[in-house]
Amino acid sequence: MIKAIAIDDEPLALKVISHFCSNVDYIELCKTFTKTDEALAYLEKNQIDLLFLDIQMPGRNGLDFYKMLKPETMVIFTTAYSEYAVEGFNVNAIDYLLKPFSQERFITATDKASKEYRNRKESKGADNHLLLRADYKLHRIGYEDILLIEGLDDYIRVHIKGKSPITARMSMKAIMEKLPQPDFLRVHRSYIIPMNKVKSLYNKTIQIEDFVIPVGDTYKETVSKYF
């Protein structure tokens, strides 16, 4: 069962979402909110899988609110303004519902959330690959194929052997928690490396294939213990 909450400054919109959720047997709508600060306080104490989130709200808008949450939190944006669609997908939304939306369109969106939820559950039992949502789809990346992970502000870029890099919205801390230990090591605020790919360590730099990665001062002691 997917646990969800809905946030919208219009009570009528929340009633619509509540009604549609009652017709879906795999979503439990735990609570609804008209104010983002109340929703944030709830999320700090409760584990939620999915947000139905209006974008255009007084004060903090939905996009800014979502960026404050854990990257793995799924979101379906709801709004009356179609110009927000592209920006909504830029933060890896599950889907984007343009008001007024039908029950059928709502189910299409929640089915996507259900598939994502199942994939994440399955990935927890896997020991040889990483599942990463980016570019409007879910990528399955073998740990053995990862050359390095680069941090770019609120995003990460996974460099993969023989393939183009994949960029996703996620913090370095969050991706580090998904990686098997001690196979991967953070050597710099902007770099995580796979231990078995290291070619050389010289003068505060690590070489992996053609990449030369700096070792941050904060991580020198940790790196020294491994090499």
Phi and psi restraints in degrees (value plus and minus 20) as a CYANA .aco file:
   2 ILE   PHI    -104.7   -64.7
   2 ILE   PSI     102.7   142.7
   3 LYS   PHI    -108.7   -68.7
   3 LYS   PSI     109.3   149.3
   4 ALA   PHI    -155.0  -115.0
   4 ALA   PSI     139.0   179.0
   5 ILE   PHI    -152.6  -112.6
   5 ILE   PSI     141.2   181.2
   6 ALA   PHI    -145.9  -105.9
   6 ALA   PSI     118.8   158.8
   7 ILE   PHI    -148.9  -108.9
   7 ILE   PSI     100.7   140.7
   8 ASP   PHI    -180.2  -140.2
   8 ASP   PSI     119.0   159.0
   9 ASP   PHI     -98.5   -58.5
   9 ASP   PSI     -25.3    14.7
  10 GLU   PHI    -124.4   -84.4
  10 GLU   PSI      92.2   132.2
  11 PRO   PHI     -75.5   -35.5
  11 PRO   PSI     -55.7   -15.7
  12 LEU   PHI     -83.2   -43.2
  12 LEU   PSI     -59.9   -19.9
  13 ALA   PHI     -83.1   -43.1
  13 ALA   PSI     -57.7   -17.7
  14 LEU   PHI     -86.9   -46.9
  14 LEU   PSI     -55.4   -15.4
  15 LYS   PHI     -85.2   -45.2
  15 LYS   PSI     -58.4   -18.4
  16 VAL   PHI     -83.0   -43.0
  16 VAL   PSI     -67.4   -27.4
  17 ILE   PHI     -83.4   -43.4
  17 ILE   PSI     -61.4   -21.4
  18 SER   PHI     -80.7   -40.7
  18 SER   PSI     -63.3   -23.3
  19 HIS   PHI     -84.1   -44.1
  19 HIS   PSI     -66.0   -26.0
  20 PHE   PHI     -84.4   -44.4
  20 PHE   PSI     -58.5   -18.5
  21 CYS   PHI     -84.5   -44.5
  21 CYS   PSI     -54.1   -14.1
  22 SER   PHI     -85.9   -45.9
  22 SER   PSI     -37.6     2.4
  23 ASN   PHI    -115.9   -75.9
  23 ASN   PSI     -15.9    24.1
  24 VAL   PHI    -136.7   -96.7
  24 VAL   PSI     102.6   142.6
  25 ASP   PHI    -104.4   -64.4
  25 ASP   PSI     -22.7    17.3
  26 TYR   PHI    -130.0   -90.0
  26 TYR   PSI     -12.4    27.6
  27 ILE   PHI    -144.8  -104.8
  27 ILE   PSI     109.0   149.0
  28 GLU   PHI    -126.9   -86.9
  28 GLU   PSI      89.4   129.4
  29 LEU   PHI    -102.1   -62.1
  29 LEU   PSI      82.9   122.9
  30 CYS   PHI     -95.4   -55.4
  30 CYS   PSI     -55.1   -15.1
  31 LYS   PHI    -186.0  -146.0
  31 LYS   PSI     136.6   176.6
  32 THR   PHI    -144.6  -104.6
  32 THR   PSI     132.5   172.5
  33 PHE   PHI    -159.1  -119.1
  33 PHE   PSI     125.5   165.5
  34 THR   PHI    -124.2   -84.2
  34 THR   PSI     -28.2    11.8
  35 LYS   PHI    -147.2  -107.2
  35 LYS   PSI     114.2   154.2
  36 THR   PHI     -88.8   -48.8
  36 THR   PSI     -52.5   -12.5
  37 ASP   PHI     -87.2   -47.2
  37 ASP   PSI     -55.1   -15.1
  38 GLU   PHI     -89.0   -49.0
  38 GLU   PSI     -58.2   -18.2
  39 ALA   PHI     -85.4   -45.4
  39 ALA   PSI     -61.1   -21.1
  40 LEU   PHI     -83.6   -43.6
  40 LEU   PSI     -61.1   -21.1
  41 ALA   PHI     -82.3   -42.3
  41 ALA   PSI     -58.4   -18.4
  42 TYR   PHI     -86.9   -46.9
  42 TYR   PSI     -63.0   -23.0
  43 LEU   PHI     -86.5   -46.5
  43 LEU   PSI     -47.0    -7.0
  44 GLU   PHI     -88.8   -48.8
  44 GLU   PSI     -40.7    -0.7
  45 LYS   PHI    -133.2   -93.2
  45 LYS   PSI     -30.9     9.1
  46 ASN   PHI    -151.9  -111.9
  46 ASN   PSI     121.4   161.4
  47 GLN   PHI    -105.5   -65.5
  47 GLN   PSI     100.1   140.1
  48 ILE   PHI    -144.9  -104.9
  48 ILE   PSI     120.7   160.7
  49 ASP   PHI    -112.4   -72.4
  49 ASP   PSI     -52.1   -12.1
  50 LEU   PHI    -161.5  -121.5
  50 LEU   PSI     119.7   159.7
  51 LEU   PHI    -134.4   -94.4
  51 LEU   PSI     114.1   154.1
  52 PHE   PHI    -118.0   -78.0
  52 PHE   PSI      93.8   133.8
  53 LEU   PHI    -150.2  -110.2
  53 LEU   PSI      99.9   139.9
  54 ASP   PHI     -92.6   -52.6
  54 ASP   PSI     123.4   163.4
  55 ILE   PHI    -107.6   -67.6
  55 ILE   PSI     -70.6   -30.6
  56 GLN   PHI    -109.0   -69.0
  56 GLN   PSI      80.1   120.1
  57 MET   PHI    -154.8  -114.8
  57 MET   PSI     136.4   176.4
  58 PRO   PHI     -83.2   -43.2
  58 PRO   PSI     127.2   167.2
  59 GLY   PHI      55.8    95.8
  59 GLY   PSI    -143.2  -103.2
  60 ARG   PHI     -98.3   -58.3
  60 ARG   PSI     103.1   143.1
  61 ASN   PHI     -99.0   -59.0
  61 ASN   PSI     149.4   189.4
  62 GLY   PHI     -82.1   -42.1
  62 GLY   PSI     -57.4   -17.4
  63 LEU   PHI     -84.2   -44.2
  63 LEU   PSI     -65.3   -25.3
  64 ASP   PHI     -85.3   -45.3
  64 ASP   PSI     -58.1   -18.1
  65 PHE   PHI     -83.4   -43.4
  65 PHE   PSI     -66.0   -26.0
  66 TYR   PHI     -83.2   -43.2
  66 TYR   PSI     -55.1   -15.1
  67 LYS   PHI     -87.4   -47.4
  67 LYS   PSI     -34.3     5.7
  68 MET   PHI    -103.4   -63.4
  68 MET   PSI     -33.4     6.6
  69 LEU   PHI    -113.5   -73.5
  69 LEU   PSI     152.4   192.4
  70 LYS   PHI     -81.5   -41.5
  70 LYS   PSI     117.9   157.9
  71 PRO   PHI     -79.6   -39.6
  71 PRO   PSI     -46.5    -6.5
  72 GLU   PHI     -99.5   -59.5
  72 GLU   PSI     -27.6    12.4
  73 THR   PHI     -88.0   -48.0
  73 THR   PSI     103.8   143.8
  74 MET   PHI     -97.7   -57.7
  74 MET   PSI     127.7   167.7
  75 VAL   PHI    -159.3  -119.3
  75 VAL   PSI     118.6   158.6
  76 ILE   PHI    -136.8   -96.8
  76 ILE   PSI      92.2   132.2
  77 PHE   PHI     -98.3   -58.3
  77 PHE   PSI     122.6   162.6
  78 THR   PHI    -149.3  -109.3
  78 THR   PSI     109.7   149.7
  79 THR   PHI    -182.5  -142.5
  79 THR   PSI     139.5   179.5
  80 ALA   PHI    -112.2   -72.2
  80 ALA   PSI     -20.6    19.4
  81 TYR   PHI    -133.7   -93.7
  81 TYR   PSI      89.8   129.8
  82 SER   PHI     -87.8   -47.8
  82 SER   PSI     -41.1    -1.1
  83 GLU   PHI     -86.2   -46.2
  83 GLU   PSI     -33.1     6.9
  84 TYR   PHI    -107.1   -67.1
  84 TYR   PSI     -24.8    15.2
  85 ALA   PHI     -78.6   -38.6
  85 ALA   PSI     -70.3   -30.3
  86 VAL   PHI     -82.0   -42.0
  86 VAL   PSI     -64.9   -24.9
  87 GLU   PHI     -85.1   -45.1
  87 GLU   PSI     -54.1   -14.1
  88 GLY   PHI     -82.0   -42.0
  88 GLY   PSI     -63.1   -23.1
  89 PHE   PHI     -93.1   -53.1
  89 PHE   PSI     -42.0    -2.0
  90 ASN   PHI     -86.5   -46.5
  90 ASN   PSI     -38.4     1.6
  91 VAL   PHI    -123.5   -83.5
  91 VAL   PSI       5.0    45.0
  92 ASN   PHI      40.9    80.9
  92 ASN   PSI      24.1    64.1
  93 ALA   PHI     -87.0   -47.0
  93 ALA   PSI     129.3   169.3
  94 ILE   PHI     -85.7   -45.7
  94 ILE   PSI     -63.4   -23.4
  95 ASP   PHI    -182.7  -142.7
  95 ASP   PSI     154.3   194.3
  96 TYR   PHI    -155.6  -115.6
  96 TYR   PSI      98.2   138.2
  97 LEU   PHI    -126.0   -86.0
  97 LEU   PSI     102.3   142.3
  98 LEU   PHI    -111.9   -71.9
  98 LEU   PSI     100.7   140.7
  99 LYS   PHI     -91.1   -51.1
  99 LYS   PSI     124.7   164.7
 100 PRO   PHI    -101.0   -61.0
 100 PRO   PSI     115.0   155.0
 101 PHE   PHI    -130.3   -90.3
 101 PHE   PSI     133.9   173.9
 102 SER   PHI    -108.2   -68.2
 102 SER   PSI     147.7   187.7
 103 GLN   PHI     -80.5   -40.5
 103 GLN   PSI     -59.5   -19.5
 104 GLU   PHI     -82.4   -42.4
 104 GLU   PSI     -64.4   -24.4
 105 ARG   PHI     -87.3   -47.3
 105 ARG   PSI     -56.0   -16.0
 106 PHE   PHI     -81.6   -41.6
 106 PHE   PSI     -63.0   -23.0
 107 ILE   PHI     -86.5   -46.5
 107 ILE   PSI     -56.2   -16.2
 108 THR   PHI     -78.2   -38.2
 108 THR   PSI     -63.1   -23.1
 109 ALA   PHI     -87.9   -47.9
 109 ALA   PSI     -65.3   -25.3
 110 THR   PHI     -90.7   -50.7
 110 THR   PSI     -47.7    -7.7
 111 ASP   PHI     -83.5   -43.5
 111 ASP   PSI     -58.4   -18.4
 112 LYS   PHI     -83.1   -43.1
 112 LYS   PSI     -61.1   -21.1
 113 ALA   PHI     -84.2   -44.2
 113 ALA   PSI     -58.9   -18.9
 114 SER   PHI     -83.8   -43.8
 114 SER   PSI     -62.1   -22.1
 115 LYS   PHI     -84.8   -44.8
 115 LYS   PSI     -62.7   -22.7
 116 GLU   PHI     -82.3   -42.3
 116 GLU   PSI     -62.1   -22.1
 117 TYR   PHI     -81.8   -41.8
 117 TYR   PSI     -64.5   -24.5
 118 ARG   PHI     -84.8   -44.8
 118 ARG   PSI     -61.7   -21.7
 119 ASN   PHI     -81.6   -41.6
 119 ASN   PSI     -59.1   -19.1
 120 ARG   PHI     -88.0   -48.0
 120 ARG   PSI     -59.4   -19.4
 121 LYS   PHI     -83.3   -43.3
 121 LYS   PSI     -62.0   -22.0
 122 GLU   PHI     -86.7   -46.7
 122 GLU   PSI     -56.4   -16.4
 123 SER   PHI     -87.5   -47.5
 123 SER   PSI     -44.6    -4.6
 124 LYS   PHI     -85.4   -45.4
 124 LYS   PSI     -46.9    -6.9
 125 GLY   PHI    -110.9   -70.9
 125 GLY   PSI     -25.5    14.5
 126 ALA   PHI    -106.0   -66.0
 126 ALA   PSI     127.3   167.3
 127 ASP   PHI    -144.5  -104.5
 127 ASP   PSI      -7.7    32.3
 128 ASN   PHI    -151.5  -111.5
 128 ASN   PSI     -15.1    24.9
 129 HIS   PHI    -173.2  -133.2
 129 HIS   PSI     142.6   182.6
 130 LEU   PHI    -133.9   -93.9
 130 LEU   PSI     113.7   153.7
 131 LEU   PHI    -121.2   -81.2
 131 LEU   PSI     105.5   145.5
 132 LEU   PHI    -155.7  -115.7
 132 LEU   PSI     106.5   146.5
 133 ARG   PHI    -109.8   -69.8
 133 ARG   PSI     102.0   142.0
 134 ALA   PHI    -182.7  -142.7
 134 ALA   PSI     134.8   174.8
 135 ASP   PHI      34.9    74.9
 135 ASP   PSI      19.6    59.6
 136 TYR   PHI      48.3    88.3
 136 TYR   PSI      -2.7    37.3
 137 LYS   PHI    -172.2  -132.2
 137 LYS   PSI     151.6   191.6
 138 LEU   PHI    -120.4   -80.4
 138 LEU   PSI     105.3   145.3
 139 HIS   PHI    -122.6   -82.6
 139 HIS   PSI     115.7   155.7
 140 ARG   PHI    -124.8   -84.8
 140 ARG   PSI      92.6   132.6
 141 ILE   PHI    -137.5   -97.5
 141 ILE   PSI     100.0   140.0
 142 GLY   PHI     -87.1   -47.1
 142 GLY   PSI     115.5   155.5
 143 TYR   PHI     -77.0   -37.0
 143 TYR   PSI     -55.3   -15.3
 144 GLU   PHI     -87.8   -47.8
 144 GLU   PSI     -38.6     1.4
 145 ASP   PHI    -112.6   -72.6
 145 ASP   PSI     -28.2    11.8
 146 ILE   PHI     -99.8   -59.8
 146 ILE   PSI     104.7   144.7
 147 LEU   PHI    -111.3   -71.3
 147 LEU   PSI     -61.8   -21.8
 148 LEU   PHI    -190.0  -150.0
 148 LEU   PSI     143.1   183.1
 149 ILE   PHI    -142.6  -102.6
 149 ILE   PSI     107.1   147.1
 150 GLU   PHI    -131.6   -91.6
 150 GLU   PSI     113.1   153.1
 151 GLY   PHI    -110.7   -70.7
 151 GLY   PSI     113.0   153.0
 152 LEU   PHI    -153.2  -113.2
 152 LEU   PSI      61.3   101.3
 153 ASP   PHI      37.5    77.5
 153 ASP   PSI    -133.8   -93.8
 154 ASP   PHI    -108.6   -68.6
 154 ASP   PSI     -11.8    28.2
 155 TYR   PHI    -144.9  -104.9
 155 TYR   PSI     142.6   182.6
 156 ILE   PHI    -145.1  -105.1
 156 ILE   PSI     133.5   173.5
 157 ARG   PHI    -144.2  -104.2
 157 ARG   PSI     100.3   140.3
 158 VAL   PHI    -116.5   -76.5
 158 VAL   PSI      96.1   136.1
 159 HIS   PHI    -108.6   -68.6
 159 HIS   PSI     105.6   145.6
 160 ILE   PHI    -140.4  -100.4
 160 ILE   PSI     117.6   157.6
 161 LYS   PHI     -82.1   -42.1
 161 LYS   PSI     102.7   142.7
 162 GLY   PHI      56.6    96.6
 162 GLY   PSI     -13.7    26.3
 163 LYS   PHI    -156.9  -116.9
 163 LYS   PSI     147.9   187.9
 164 SER   PHI     -92.9   -52.9
 164 SER   PSI     128.3   168.3
 165 PRO   PHI     -83.1   -43.1
 165 PRO   PSI     134.3   174.3
 166 ILE   PHI    -135.3   -95.3
 166 ILE   PSI     107.4   147.4
 167 THR   PHI    -129.5   -89.5
 167 THR   PSI     111.4   151.4
 168 ALA   PHI    -159.6  -119.6
 168 ALA   PSI     133.6   173.6
 169 ARG   PHI     -99.7   -59.7
 169 ARG   PSI      87.7   127.7
 170 MET   PHI    -190.0  -150.0
 170 MET   PSI     128.8   168.8
 171 SER   PHI    -104.0   -64.0
 171 SER   PSI     141.2   181.2
 172 MET   PHI     -83.8   -43.8
 172 MET   PSI     -57.4   -17.4
 173 LYS   PHI     -82.6   -42.6
 173 LYS   PSI     -63.4   -23.4
 174 ALA   PHI     -86.0   -46.0
 174 ALA   PSI     -62.3   -22.3
 175 ILE   PHI     -90.2   -50.2
 175 ILE   PSI     -53.5   -13.5
 176 MET   PHI     -82.4   -42.4
 176 MET   PSI     -55.6   -15.6
 177 GLU   PHI     -89.0   -49.0
 177 GLU   PSI     -41.5    -1.5
 178 LYS   PHI    -106.4   -66.4
 178 LYS   PSI     -37.1     2.9
 179 LEU   PHI    -108.0   -68.0
 179 LEU   PSI     125.7   165.7
 180 PRO   PHI     -89.9   -49.9
 180 PRO   PSI     117.8   157.8
 181 GLN   PHI    -128.9   -88.9
 181 GLN   PSI     122.8   162.8
 182 PRO   PHI    -117.5   -77.5
 182 PRO   PSI      10.1    50.1
 183 ASP   PHI     -88.1   -48.1
 183 ASP   PSI     -46.0    -6.0
 184 PHE   PHI    -141.2  -101.2
 184 PHE   PSI     123.6   163.6
 185 LEU   PHI    -154.9  -114.9
 185 LEU   PSI     114.5   154.5
 186 ARG   PHI    -106.3   -66.3
 186 ARG   PSI     101.6   141.6
 187 VAL   PHI    -132.8   -92.8
 187 VAL   PSI     -23.9    16.1
 188 HIS   PHI    -182.8  -142.8
 188 HIS   PSI     136.6   176.6
 189 ARG   PHI     -78.9   -38.9
 189 ARG   PSI     -41.4    -1.4
 190 SER   PHI    -133.3   -93.3
 190 SER   PSI     -13.5    26.5
 191 TYR   PHI    -161.6  -121.6
 191 TYR   PSI     115.8   155.8
 192 ILE   PHI    -142.3  -102.3
 192 ILE   PSI     115.8   155.8
 193 ILE   PHI    -144.6  -104.6
 193 ILE   PSI     131.9   171.9
 194 PRO   PHI    -103.2   -63.2
 194 PRO   PSI     108.9   148.9
 195 MET   PHI     -80.9   -40.9
 195 MET   PSI     -56.8   -16.8
 196 ASN   PHI     -98.5   -58.5
 196 ASN   PSI     -20.4    19.6
 197 LYS   PHI    -121.6   -81.6
 197 LYS   PSI     -23.3    16.7
 198 VAL   PHI     -88.7   -48.7
 198 VAL   PSI     105.1   145.1
 199 LYS   PHI    -112.1   -72.1
 199 LYS   PSI     -59.4   -19.4
 200 SER   PHI    -180.3  -140.3
 200 SER   PSI     138.6   178.6
 201 LEU   PHI    -148.9  -108.9
 201 LEU   PSI      97.9   137.9
 202 TYR   PHI    -171.6  -131.6
 202 TYR   PSI     107.2   147.2
 203 ASN   PHI      32.0    72.0
 203 ASN   PSI      33.6    73.6
 204 LYS   PHI      43.6    83.6
 204 LYS   PSI       5.5    45.5
 205 THR   PHI    -154.6  -114.6
 205 THR   PSI     130.7   170.7
 206 ILE   PHI    -140.2  -100.2
 206 ILE   PSI     115.3   155.3
 207 GLN   PHI    -127.9   -87.9
 207 GLN   PSI     109.4   149.4
 208 ILE   PHI    -149.5  -109.5
 208 ILE   PSI      90.1   130.1
 209 GLU   PHI      32.1    72.1
 209 GLU   PSI    -140.8  -100.8
 210 ASP   PHI    -113.7   -73.7
 210 ASP   PSI     -18.5    21.5
 211 PHE   PHI    -108.8   -68.8
 211 PHE   PSI     114.8   154.8
 212 VAL   PHI    -134.4   -94.4
 212 VAL   PSI      94.8   134.8
 213 ILE   PHI    -130.7   -90.7
 213 ILE   PSI     107.1   147.1
 214 PRO   PHI     -93.6   -53.6
 214 PRO   PSI     128.3   168.3
 215 VAL   PHI    -118.9   -78.9
 215 VAL   PSI     100.7   140.7
 216 GLY   PHI     -92.4   -52.4
 216 GLY   PSI     129.3   169.3
 217 ASP   PHI     -76.8   -36.8
 217 ASP   PSI     -56.8   -16.8
 218 THR   PHI     -85.1   -45.1
 218 THR   PSI     -45.5    -5.5
 219 TYR   PHI    -126.2   -86.2
 219 TYR   PSI     -18.2    21.8
 220 LYS   PHI     -77.8   -37.8
 220 LYS   PSI     -65.2   -25.2
 221 GLU   PHI     -84.5   -44.5
 221 GLU   PSI     -62.4   -22.4
 222 THR   PHI     -82.4   -42.4
 222 THR   PSI     -64.8   -24.8
 223 VAL   PHI     -82.1   -42.1
 223 VAL   PSI     -61.5   -21.5
 224 SER   PHI     -80.6   -40.6
 224 SER   PSI     -56.3   -16.3
 225 LYS   PHI     -85.0   -45.0
 225 LYS   PSI     -53.6   -13.6
 226 TYR   PHI    -102.1   -62.1
 226 TYR   PSI     -49.4    -9.4
